[in-house]
Amino acid sequence: MRLIFATHNADKLREVKELIGYKYEVISLDELGDHEDIPENELTLEANALFKARMIWNKYGLACFSDDTGLEVDALEGAPGVISARYAGEAKDPQANIDKLLSALTQATKRSAQFRTTVALILDGKEYLFEGLVRGSIAAERQGNKGFGYDPIFIPEGYDRSFAQMDNAEKNSISHRGRAITKLVDFLI
């Protein structure tokens, strides 16, 4: 089965292709020849994921899925949440986002957080949602150089290393996106 992944993010695409493996052919928007940027203006991860999937379904009528991910920090009342990618501005600069988050937590004694991903699938015109969540904490400084986004400062529960210090297989086995994509694959089988 061929699935369109409504993303232009090469890091997300690589991660998802590693998770799905040979089971399905995953095609990104760039690989499809679609370079239109899909806005993420909704108020929730679920609404953003559905909006992106609906745009692709309406445009191509092909089986498609999309995701939206948020880092929710307890000391910041769930921020940056749905605006995680744009936390430091519309440029979506991961380093600026991390800098802003670490600055906001300078005086925080509570650094607990969670990463949450919602995947929206449209198959034969029907919509489905899958969620993945991982609890953890925010490190005081960057650790590791693998991964992307907030990975250098997120330490999952039960670990003493950030996502950016893990290889892809280890991170994918416990990550928010890994859990959501596993639910998607289990549904499709």
C-alpha positions in Angstrom: 0.0 0.0 0.0 1.2 3.5 -0.8 0.7 6.2 1.8 1.2 9.9 1.3 2.8 11.5 4.4 1.8 15.1 4.5 5.1 16.5 5.5 8.1 18.4 4.0 10.2 17.6 7.1 13.0 15.3 6.0 13.8 14.3 9.6 10.2 13.2 10.3 10.1 11.4 7.0 13.3 9.4 7.7 12.0 8.5 11.2 8.6 7.4 9.9 10.1 5.3 7.0 12.4 3.6 9.6 9.3 2.8 11.8 7.1 1.6 9.0 9.9 -0.3 7.2 9.0 -2.4 4.2 5.3 -2.8 5.1 4.2 0.3 3.2 5.5 2.7 0.6 5.6 6.1 2.3 5.8 9.1 0.0 6.4 12.7 1.2 4.9 15.7 -0.3 8.2 16.6 -1.8 8.5 13.2 -3.4 5.0 13.7 -4.7 6.1 17.0 -6.3 3.9 19.0 -4.0 5.9 21.9 -2.5 3.0 23.8 -1.0 3.4 24.7 2.7 0.5 23.5 4.8 -0.4 25.9 7.6 -0.6 24.7 11.2 -3.0 27.3 12.6 -5.3 25.1 14.5 -5.5 25.2 18.3 -4.8 21.5 19.0 -2.4 18.8 17.7 -5.4 16.7 16.6 -6.9 19.6 14.6 -3.6 20.4 12.9 -3.0 16.8 12.0 -6.5 16.4 10.6 -6.3 19.7 8.7 -3.1 18.6 6.9 -4.4 15.2 6.1 -7.7 16.6 4.8 -5.8 19.0 2.5 -3.9 16.2 0.9 -7.0 13.9 0.7 -9.0 16.7 -1.0 -6.2 17.5 -3.4 -5.2 14.0 -4.5 -7.8 11.5 -3.2 -5.0 9.2 -2.0 -4.5 7.4 1.3 -2.6 9.8 3.4 -1.6 10.6 6.9 -0.1 13.6 8.7 1.2 14.3 12.2 1.5 17.1 14.6 3.8 17.0 17.6 4.0 19.2 20.7 6.4 19.4 23.6 4.3 20.1 26.7 6.2 21.4 29.7 4.5 21.2 33.1 6.2 24.3 34.6 5.0 26.3 31.6 1.4 25.0 31.8 1.8 22.9 28.7 3.7 25.3 26.6 5.1 25.3 24.0 2.5 22.7 23.0 0.8 23.1 19.7 3.2 25.9 18.7 6.3 23.9 19.5 7.8 24.3 16.0 7.2 28.0 16.1 7.9 28.7 19.8 10.6 31.2 19.0 9.0 32.6 15.9 7.7 31.7 12.4 11.2 30.8 11.2 10.8 27.4 13.0 14.4 27.5 14.1 15.0 24.5 16.4 18.1 26.1 18.1 16.1 29.3 18.8 13.2 27.2 20.2 15.5 25.3 22.5 17.2 28.6 23.7 13.8 30.1 24.4 12.6 27.0 26.3 15.8 26.7 28.4 15.6 30.4 29.2 12.0 30.1 30.3 13.0 27.2 32.6 16.1 28.9 34.2 14.5 29.3 37.6 12.2 26.2 37.3 12.6 23.4 39.9 10.0 21.3 38.2 11.3 20.3 34.7 8.8 17.4 33.9 7.4 17.4 30.4 5.8 15.2 27.7 6.1 14.8 24.0 2.8 14.1 22.3 2.2 13.2 18.7 -1.2 12.9 17.0 -1.3 11.1 13.6 -4.3 11.6 11.4 -5.0 9.0 8.7 -7.5 9.3 5.9 -8.2 6.0 4.2 -11.0 5.5 1.7 -12.5 8.8 2.9 -12.6 7.8 6.6 -10.6 9.6 9.2 -8.7 8.0 12.1 -6.5 9.4 14.9 -3.6 7.8 16.7 -1.7 9.3 19.6 1.7 8.6 21.0 3.0 10.1 24.3 6.2 9.9 26.2 6.8 11.4 29.6 10.2 12.8 30.6 12.0 15.9 31.7 13.9 18.9 30.2 17.6 18.9 30.7 19.4 22.0 31.8 21.5 22.1 28.7 21.8 20.3 25.3 23.0 16.7 25.4 23.9 14.8 22.2 23.9 15.6 18.6 21.5 13.1 17.0 17.9 13.6 16.4 16.2 16.9 15.6 14.0 19.6 17.2 13.9 19.4 21.0 15.7 16.0 21.1 18.9 17.4 22.7 17.0 18.6 25.8 14.3 15.9 26.3 15.2 13.0 28.6 12.5 10.3 28.5 11.4 8.7 31.8 13.6 5.8 32.9 16.6 7.1 31.0 19.6 9.3 31.8 20.2 10.3 28.2 18.4 12.7 25.9 16.8 11.5 22.6 19.7 13.2 20.9 22.1 10.7 22.6 20.2 7.7 21.3 20.5 5.9 18.0 17.4 5.9 15.8 16.2 2.4 16.7 16.4 3.1 20.4 14.6 6.5 20.2 12.0 5.1 17.8 11.1 2.3 20.1 10.1 4.6 22.9 9.3 8.0 21.3 6.0 9.7 21.0 6.1 9.5 17.2 7.2 5.9 17.3 4.2 5.0 19.5 1.7 6.8 17.3 3.1 5.3 14.1 3.1 1.8 15.6 -0.6 2.3 16.4 -1.1 3.4 12.7 0.7 0.4 11.4 -1.1 -2.0 13.7 -4.4 -0.5 12.5 -3.4 -1.0 8.8 -2.4 -4.6 9.2 
